[in-house]
Amino acid sequence: MAEEKKEEQKVESLDVARDKEKTENPKPEEKPAEKPIEEPKEKPAPSGKFADLIKDIESLSVLELSELVKELEDRFGVSASMPMVAASGAGSSSDGEAGAAVEEKSKFNVELIAAGDQKINVIKIVREITAVGLKDAKDMVDAAPKIIKENVDKAEAEELKKKLEDAGAQVELK
């Protein structure tokens, strides 16, 4: 019985200590960090032969700017929007010829799929193609599948593919 009273007193004293700590050192409420609102910076005054035009454009509303862009597009036969790239194989036509609507690519990436049995010869060709050191060329071959050269013309890509395949590698043009 005496032990139970002692434990109750300990628990009560701990509760009192916690309450006292909370009142003396209250935790601030956590608020998300707010970014200070930045004042717009003063832009330097336009100079040159287009200064008056720039000042006029700056004074237009968004709606007026949109109308101006449309007028310029119509007048000069251009488009201010980004061109959309056709996804390969996504084009479809009514008679089922999907490939007819997609344009042929002009730039290719040469990707080494596998080095094959003659790895040393492949490393030599990769060094020749990329003009990197022996260690870098070996790392590229070991990391296959790996793009060896990017954005090359079709003729050059075919030539590089032939060289690598003659050395024993498996290559794909993308």
C-alpha positions as a Python dict, from the first residue, in 0.01 Angstrom:
ca = {
    (1, 'M'): (0, 0, 0),
    (2, 'A'): (278, 240, 89),
    (3, 'E'): (453, 158, -237),
    (4, 'E'): (142, 239, -438),
    (5, 'K'): (118, 582, -272),
    (6, 'K'): (484, 650, -350),
    (7, 'E'): (432, 562, -716),
    (8, 'E'): (122, 780, -736),
    (9, 'Q'): (319, 1068, -587),
    (10, 'K'): (598, 1014, -846),
    (11, 'V'): (348, 1011, -1130),
    (12, 'E'): (179, 1325, -997),
    (13, 'S'): (512, 1501, -954),
    (14, 'L'): (609, 1411, -1313),
    (15, 'D'): (275, 1544, -1440),
    (16, 'V'): (321, 1866, -1242),
    (17, 'A'): (676, 1904, -1380),
    (18, 'R'): (554, 1856, -1740),
    (19, 'D'): (273, 2106, -1693),
    (20, 'K'): (513, 2357, -1542),
    (21, 'E'): (757, 2309, -1833),
    (22, 'K'): (480, 2361, -2087),
    (23, 'T'): (371, 2686, -1927),
    (24, 'E'): (726, 2817, -1889),
    (25, 'N'): (853, 2703, -2232),
    (26, 'P'): (557, 2679, -2466),
    (27, 'K'): (638, 2530, -2805),
    (28, 'P'): (575, 2769, -3086),
    (29, 'E'): (318, 2648, -3334),
    (30, 'E'): (487, 2526, -3646),
    (31, 'K'): (385, 2726, -3946),
    (32, 'P'): (491, 2659, -4301),
    (33, 'A'): (776, 2879, -4409),
    (34, 'E'): (641, 3175, -4596),
    (35, 'K'): (844, 3341, -4865),
    (36, 'P'): (859, 3713, -4835),
    (37, 'I'): (682, 3892, -5115),
    (38, 'E'): (942, 4043, -5339),
    (39, 'E'): (892, 4385, -5480),
    (40, 'P'): (919, 4392, -5859),
    (41, 'K'): (1258, 4521, -5960),
    (42, 'E'): (1283, 4830, -6172),
    (43, 'K'): (1378, 4737, -6524),
    (44, 'P'): (1620, 4961, -6706),
    (45, 'A'): (1466, 5185, -6969),
    (46, 'P'): (1477, 5031, -7317),
    (47, 'S'): (1731, 5175, -7554),
    (48, 'G'): (1802, 5148, -7922),
    (49, 'K'): (1577, 5180, -8222),
    (50, 'F'): (1299, 4968, -8066),
    (51, 'A'): (1269, 5169, -7743),
    (52, 'D'): (933, 5326, -7836),
    (53, 'L'): (793, 4993, -7952),
    (54, 'I'): (900, 4821, -7629),
    (55, 'K'): (740, 5094, -7421),
    (56, 'D'): (415, 5056, -7616),
    (57, 'I'): (416, 4676, -7571),
    (58, 'E'): (480, 4710, -7196),
    (59, 'S'): (170, 4925, -7164),
    (60, 'L'): (-61, 4662, -7325),
    (61, 'S'): (-284, 4431, -7124),
    (62, 'V'): (-256, 4054, -7151),
    (63, 'L'): (-563, 4038, -7376),
    (64, 'E'): (-420, 4304, -7604),
    (65, 'L'): (-87, 4119, -7618),
    (66, 'S'): (-270, 3802, -7718),
    (67, 'E'): (-446, 3987, -7999),
    (68, 'L'): (-115, 4139, -8111),
    (69, 'V'): (47, 3796, -8129),
    (70, 'K'): (-243, 3662, -8340),
    (71, 'E'): (-218, 3959, -8575),
    (72, 'L'): (158, 3910, -8616),
    (73, 'E'): (110, 3539, -8681),
    (74, 'D'): (-151, 3610, -8949),
    (75, 'R'): (48, 3894, -9104),
    (76, 'F'): (379, 3708, -9135),
    (77, 'G'): (256, 3348, -9160),
    (78, 'V'): (446, 3230, -8852),
    (79, 'S'): (349, 3061, -8527),
    (80, 'A'): (458, 3166, -8179),
    (81, 'S'): (374, 2824, -8030),
    (82, 'M'): (619, 2539, -7983),
    (83, 'P'): (599, 2278, -8260),
    (84, 'M'): (465, 1940, -8153),
    (85, 'V'): (685, 1639, -8224),
    (86, 'A'): (501, 1345, -8377),
    (87, 'A'): (538, 1026, -8174),
    (88, 'S'): (670, 741, -8386),
    (89, 'G'): (399, 488, -8459),
    (90, 'A'): (126, 713, -8319),
    (91, 'G'): (4, 839, -8655),
    (92, 'S'): (-297, 659, -8799),
    (93, 'S'): (-490, 695, -9119),
    (94, 'S'): (-825, 564, -9241),
    (95, 'D'): (-674, 297, -9468),
    (96, 'G'): (-444, 156, -9197),
    (97, 'E'): (-110, 288, -9319),
    (98, 'A'): (34, 426, -8995),
    (99, 'G'): (388, 482, -9125),
    (100, 'A'): (286, 707, -9414),
    (101, 'A'): (199, 1005, -9194),
    (102, 'V'): (523, 998, -8989),
    (103, 'E'): (824, 1181, -9132),
    (104, 'E'): (1159, 1006, -9154),
    (105, 'K'): (1413, 1099, -8885),
    (106, 'S'): (1725, 1286, -8988),
    (107, 'K'): (1924, 1260, -8662),
    (108, 'F'): (2001, 937, -8477),
    (109, 'N'): (2159, 816, -8155),
    (110, 'V'): (2399, 524, -8188),
    (111, 'E'): (2338, 286, -7897),
    (112, 'L'): (2570, 0, -7808),
    (113, 'I'): (2345, -288, -7698),
    (114, 'A'): (2615, -549, -7624),
    (115, 'A'): (2990, -575, -7676),
    (116, 'G'): (2987, -932, -7800),
    (117, 'D'): (3280, -1177, -7792),
    (118, 'Q'): (3545, -936, -7926),
    (119, 'K'): (3523, -676, -7653),
    (120, 'I'): (3873, -537, -7708),
    (121, 'N'): (3798, -458, -8074),
    (122, 'V'): (3472, -289, -7973),
    (123, 'I'): (3660, -77, -7717),
    (124, 'K'): (3905, 32, -7989),
    (125, 'I'): (3620, 138, -8219),
    (126, 'V'): (3441, 323, -7936),
    (127, 'R'): (3766, 512, -7863),
    (128, 'E'): (3792, 602, -8231),
    (129, 'I'): (3430, 719, -8253),
    (130, 'T'): (3414, 917, -7929),
    (131, 'A'): (3777, 1033, -7896),
    (132, 'V'): (3787, 937, -7527),
    (133, 'G'): (4057, 759, -7331),
    (134, 'L'): (4096, 385, -7296),
    (135, 'K'): (3937, 369, -6949),
    (136, 'D'): (3638, 581, -7054),
    (137, 'A'): (3586, 370, -7366),
    (138, 'K'): (3605, 49, -7159),
    (139, 'D'): (3355, 192, -6909),
    (140, 'M'): (3116, 281, -7193),
    (141, 'V'): (3138, -71, -7338),
    (142, 'D'): (3094, -231, -6995),
    (143, 'A'): (2786, -13, -6930),
    (144, 'A'): (2605, -144, -7239),
    (145, 'P'): (2331, -72, -7336),
    (146, 'K'): (2477, 278, -7367),
    (147, 'I'): (2443, 559, -7619),
    (148, 'I'): (2782, 604, -7783),
    (149, 'K'): (2708, 904, -8004),
    (150, 'E'): (2406, 1136, -8016),
    (151, 'N'): (2238, 1339, -8291),
    (152, 'V'): (2434, 1214, -8591),
    (153, 'D'): (2318, 1217, -8951),
    (154, 'K'): (2169, 900, -9095),
    (155, 'A'): (2468, 823, -9319),
    (156, 'E'): (2719, 869, -9036),
    (157, 'A'): (2501, 665, -8798),
    (158, 'E'): (2486, 378, -9047),
    (159, 'E'): (2865, 393, -9092),
    (160, 'L'): (2926, 386, -8715),
    (161, 'K'): (2681, 99, -8677),
    (162, 'K'): (2864, -99, -8947),
    (163, 'K'): (3205, -39, -8784),
    (164, 'L'): (3080, -153, -8444),
    (165, 'E'): (2900, -457, -8583),
    (166, 'D'): (3213, -556, -8779),
    (167, 'A'): (3401, -545, -8448),
    (168, 'G'): (3145, -786, -8299),
    (169, 'A'): (2910, -550, -8115),
    (170, 'Q'): (2532, -535, -8125),
    (171, 'V'): (2419, -181, -8215),
    (172, 'E'): (2085, -7, -8251),
    (173, 'L'): (2001, 329, -8406),
    (174, 'K'): (1741, 534, -8222),
}
